[in-house]
Amino acid sequence: MTAPVAIATPLEDHLTARIAAVPGDEVHTDHDLLPPARYPGDHRGDPGCARYPTSRRG
């Protein structure tokens, strides 16, 4: 059985890899959708980051 795992917060690549290494996990993440981090561990991102209709997907 496959368990989809969506990562919707900045997470370092080595931690994402640990989650993906669990048998049956299917990890989904896209760093391009997240605002740029200001410092390590920043889960909110740059408040000045704006998404424009032309940059949105789907």
Buried (B, 14 or more C-beta within 10 A) or exposed (E): EEEEBEBEEBBEEEEBEEEEEEEEEEBEBEEEEBBEBEEEEEEEBEEEEEEEEEEEEE
